[in-house]
Amino acid sequence: DLADEKNRAVKITAQGWDIVNDPPTLFRHEEHHLGQAEPVRGGDAREIFRFVNVTNPDQQLLVLVYLVSCLIPGFPHPLLYLHGQQGSSKSTFSKILRMLIDPSKAPLLVLPKDVKELALQLSRHHLIFYENVSWISQAASDLLCIAVTGGSISKRMLFTDADDFFVTIHTNVGINGINIAATQPDLLERTILLGVERVDDTSRKTEETLYPEFEKERPKILGALFDAASKALAIRPSIVLESLPRMADFAQWGSAIAEALGTTKEDFLRIYNAKIREQSEEGLEASTEATALLRFMDGIEETEWHDEPARLLAELKKTVRSNDVEFAYGEELPKRASQLMKKLNVLKPNLRLAGLEMYSKKVLGRRHTFVRKIAAKTVQSVPTAPLAQQEGEAVDGTRDDTGRDNSLRSLAATFAPSPKDDKDAVDD
């Protein structure tokens, strides 16, 4: 939707794109919407990096893939999280992405504390960016997961006791901040973390100079993004991946978009898989329980440990005291073994990636927790999302939560796996 006075729109197909004067679609216009630039052919999407602080080629590819994916609806798009110190031009970065995809009078918003207000905001933007986020509540984290994947929340209709109306949310979300406030594993799994460096003083530009220069190039950059989206529509049916990571649709579309941009799906998957490992590590570092468990297993010679959950809690408390483990976000270890197991169960996929597998089994009629060291597996060939493979079934025949093969930490590389039948499975 160009949102201009003529109500024109852009039609994108696998054969190309054109401006349509009488589109069949009825677009919803919110009060904050601004008109889109009229796209021009013959541009280069990489010109955007004249205006945003991204110099690393891998990060540049991720940014372009994300931007083009925002033009293609119908599948979950990861949350884009820009983090870096003051002066790294995160706000300018965020504004320019919005100007390309969803121009708005309010390009950057403050993350609201009220989840109902957050839900309404998410439902009224195609790409929404939250500025200077330093903390995300559990309720807000859950809602952001829904927004990324797609879902609805219900509210009671005014002047009624029983009638509900539903707010449907499926949008593209961006966050920027100095530190990474997304600490919940389920939100991190849906996130692309993008670290940006402080802009050198000799390279810094004023807004008075930067934005007019960008406005001159915006039509060509936008047209180049449309070119890539069109090519990706043609390439997508031929993309076949042997296995899939959590954001499976984005991995497939990202592979197609990367080829449409003139690179390869192998390059994209290599970079995206590295981001998955980074996200997983961030989740572990934010957890006192996971930090203590990794330290504990690193300090024993055996490749497998098992005992009752209460015994595990006691061992982790000793590990924390003896190793001087700093508590993540001021949280101490739980007082009850059941609370410990709930927190560790959430982190099972992350622990697998870090080289630890957890499962439960009854021993002499009592429930035991098993923790096993997994050897790191280095991918020598093209990575077609190898991080989604499960390590196999538990000893008692039940399957644990989805796990990853690759290890984040060096401790896993020093241990050989115990005998166990491996079976591959695809992430949900």
N, C-alpha and C positions, 0 to 999 in steps of 0.2 A: 504494500500500500504506500503510494507516494504521498498520500494525505495532502494533496494540493487542491487548489480551487476547482480544478477540472475533475477531481475524484479519479485520477488515473492510477493504474497499478502496473506492476511488472509481472509478466507471465514467464515462468522458467520451466523449460522442458529439457529432455535429453537431447533435443535438436538445437537448443539455443534459448535466448531470451529476447523478449520484445516488450515495449511499453504499450499497454492496452488502454484505449480511451473509454471503453464501456465494459469494465470487468463484470463477470457474472457473480462475483463474491461481494457480499455486503460486509464491509469492514467496520469494526467497532472503533469509534474515536473517543478517547478519553480527553479530559480537560488539559492534561499535561502534555499531550502529543504535539510535536512539531512536524512540519512538512519535511519529507525526505529530499535529499539532493537528487536531481535528475541524472541517472547513470549515463556514462559515456563509454563507448567501446575503445579498446586499444590501450588500456592502462595496465599497470603492473601492481598486483596486490602488495608486493613487498615494499612499495613506496611508503606504506604505513610506518615502517621502522625509521623513517626520517623524523617522526613525530612522537614515537613512544620509546621508552627506555628499555629496549630489548636488543642486545647485540649478539647473544649466543645463538648460533644457527639452529640448534635443537629446540630452544625455546621459541624461536621465530616460527618454526614449522608448527609447533603446538598452538601458538596464537592464531596462525592462519587457518589451521584445521578447525579450531574452535569457532572462529568467526564464520566460516562457510557453513559449519554445521548448524549455526543459529538460523540460517536461511532455509533449512530443511526441517519441517515439522514431523511429528509422528513417532519419535523415539526419545528416550531419556538422554539429556545432555548433562555432562558433569558440571558441578559448580566450579567456577574459576576463582581461585584464591590468590590474590597478589599480596605478597608480604615483603617487607624490607624496611630499613631504617628511614628516619626522617630525611627528606631531601632526595628520595629515590623516584620521585615523580609518579607515585602510585595514583594520585587523584587525576592527574592529566591523562595517564594511561587509561583509567576507567572511563573518563569523559569521552575520549576519542572512540573507544569501542562502542559506547552508547550512540554517539553521533553517526556511526556507520550503520548500526543495526536497528536502533530504536530511539531516534532523536526525541528528546524530552526537555520540557522546561525545568524539570527537576532531575538532572542527570545522576546525581548522587544523593542517597537518602541515609538517614540514621536508622539503624536497626531498632524497631520498636520493641518495648518490653512486653506489650500485650500481644498475645498470639493471634487474637481475632483481627486486630489491626494489621498484623503481619500478613495474615492470610488474604485480607482484602488488597493490600499493596501488591502481593505476588500475583494476584489474579488480574491486575490492571496494567501489567507491563509485559512486553515480550522479552526484553533483557533488562533486568533490574540490578543496580549496583549499590551495595551498602558500604558506607565510608567509615574508616577508622574504627573498625570493630575490634574490641578488646576482650569481649566475653560473650559467649553464646549459651543460653540456658538449655536445659534438656528439652523443654517444650519447643523452643525455637529450633533446636537442632532436628527434632523429629519432623517439624513442619517443613523445614528446608529439604529434608529427605523426600517428603511427599511432593514438594514442588518440583524437584529434579526428576523424580520417577514418574509423577503424574498421579493424581488422586483427588479426593473431595473431602471437605469437612462440612458438617451440618451446623446450622444455627436455628434457634427457635424464631419463628416469624413473629413480628410485632403484633400485639393485641390477641395472641393465641396462647393456649396452654399446651397443645399437643402437636401443632403443625410445624414442620421443619422446612427450611430451604437450604439448598446445598451450594457451596462455593467450590467450583472445579478449578484446580490449580495444576498447570503443567507449563512451566516457563523456564527461561534461562536466567541463572542467578550468578552474580559476581560479588565478591567481598574483597575489600582491601584493609590492611592493617599492618602495624609494625610487627606484631607477633602473630602466630597462628592460634586463633581462638577456637577453631574447630578441633575438639579433642575426642568427640565421640566416634568410635570406630565405624559405625554405620554411615555417618556423614563423611568421614574421611575417605571411605571407599567410593564415594560419589564425587570426589573432589580432585581437581588438578591443582597442585601447589606450584606456584610460579614465584620464585624469589627474584627480586630486582635489586640492583646495586645503586648506591647513591650516585647521583649525576655529578660529574666533574664540573667545578665552577666555570671552567673555560667553555664548557659545552652547553651550559644552561641558557634557556631562552625565556623571554618574558611572554606572558599570555598575549600581550598586544602584538607580538611578532608571530608567535606559534600558530594561533588559531586562524588568522587570515591566510597564512601559508597553507594550512591544512584544508581550509575551505576551497582553495583553488584546486587542490588535488583530490578532494573527496569524490567528485563525480567519476573520475577515472578509477580510483581505488574500488569504489562501489561496483562499477561495471566489471572490474576484474574479478571481484568476489562472485558476481553473478555468473561470469564465465566458468569459474571453478565449480560452482554449484551445478551448472548445466552438465559439465563433463562428468562430475561425480554421479549424477543420475544415470548417465550412460554406462559408467564403469561398475557401479554397485552390483548389478546382477552377476558379474563375473568374479566377484570377490568371495573366495572360500577360505576360511580359516580352520585349521585342524582342531583347535580348541579355543575357548573363549574366556576372557576375564569377566569380572563382575559387570561392568558397563558394556555388555556384549554388543549391543546395537551401535554404540558409539565407536567401539573398536572396528566394527565392520565398515561403518560409514567413514570413519577417520582414515581407514586404509584406502577407500575409494577417493576421498578428497585429497589425500597426499599424492596419489598418482595423478589426479586432475591438476594439481599444482606443479607437476613436473618432477616430483621426487618418487619414492617407491613406498609401497606398503611396509616393506621390511624396515625402512628408516623410521616410519611412524611407529610401528609396533615396538621397535627397540626403545624408542624414547618414551612411549606410553607405559611400557612394562617397567622402565626405570622409575617412572612417577608412581606407579602402583607400589613399588618397593619403598619409595620415600614416604608415601602416605601411611603405609603399614608401620614403618619405623616410628613415625610421629605418634601414632596411636599407642605404641608400646611405651615410648618415653613419657607419655602423659599419664601412665598408669603405674602407681606404686606397686600394685600386685604383680604386674608383668615384669617390672624392673627387678623386684625381689626374686621372682621365680627364675629369671635368666641368670642372676647372680648365683643363686643356689645350685642350679644345674651345672653351671660353669665350674663350680667349686668341688664337684664330686667326680670320681673316676668312672663310675658306672655309666653305661649308656642308657639305662632305664632305672627309674625309681618308682616305687609304689607303696602306698599305705593309706590309711583312712584320712579323709579331708582334715580332721582335727590335727592329725600329726603333720600334715603339710603346712597348715597354718603355723604351728609351733616352729617348724624348721625355717619358714620364711621370716618369722619374727627374730629368730637367732641370726639369720643372714643379714637382716637389716641392721641389727645392733653391731655385729662384728665387722660389717663392711662400711658402716657409716653411710648407708643409702639415704640420699636426700628424698624426702617425701614430695611426690609430684603434686603441685598446687596445694601444698599444705595438708594433704590427706594422709592419714596413717592407715596401716593395715586394718582390715575389719576385725571386730572382736569375735565374731562368730564364723565358724567354718563354712556354714551355708552361704553367708554373704560373700566370702572369698570365692567360692565356687561359681556363684552367679557372675561375679565380675570377670573371672578368668574364662568362663564359657563364652562370654561376648567376644573375647580376644583370641579365641582359638584359631581363626584364620590368620591373624597377625603373628601369633606364636609359631604357627607352621612355617610361615615365611622366614621367621627368625631362627628356625632350626629345632623347634620343639613341638612334639605331638602330644596331645592330651586326650585321654578317654577314660571311661569308668568300667569297672567289672567287679562282680561279687567274688570275694575270696573267703571261703569258709563261712558263707552266709552274711558277710559284712561288705558293704560297698567300699571299694578301694579306688583311689585316683591314680592313674598311671601317667607318668611323664616320660617320654622317650625322645632321645636326641636323634635328629634326622641329618644325614649327610647332605651337604650342599650339592646341588646339581647345576653345573655350568652349562649353559646353552651354547653349543658350538655352531649350530646351524641357524637358519633364519628363525627368530622367535615368533611363532604364530600363537601368541598369548599363552605361553607355557605355565604362567602363574596360576591358571585355573585348575590344574590337575590335582585331584585328590590323592592322598598318599595311600588310601585303601581302607578296608574295613577294620573295625576294632576287633579285639580278640573274642569278644562275646557275640560277634556277628552283627552288631549294630554299627551304623556309619556315623562318624563324627561330623561336625560342621565342616563346610567346604574349606579346604586348605590349599596352601601353595607349596610348590616344590623348592623354589629358589630360596636361598638363605640370605638374610641381611647381615648376620653377624658371623665373625670368623670362628666362633666356637663350634658352629655346626660342621665346618669343613674338616675338623680333626677327628670326627667320629664316624665309623662305618655304621650303616643302618642294620638293625637286627632283621633276621629273616621275616619276610612278610609279603604276601601276595599284593602286588600293586594293581590297582584298577583305575583307569582314567574316568573321570566324570566331568560333566559340564556344569559350570556355575549356574545357579538359577538367576 
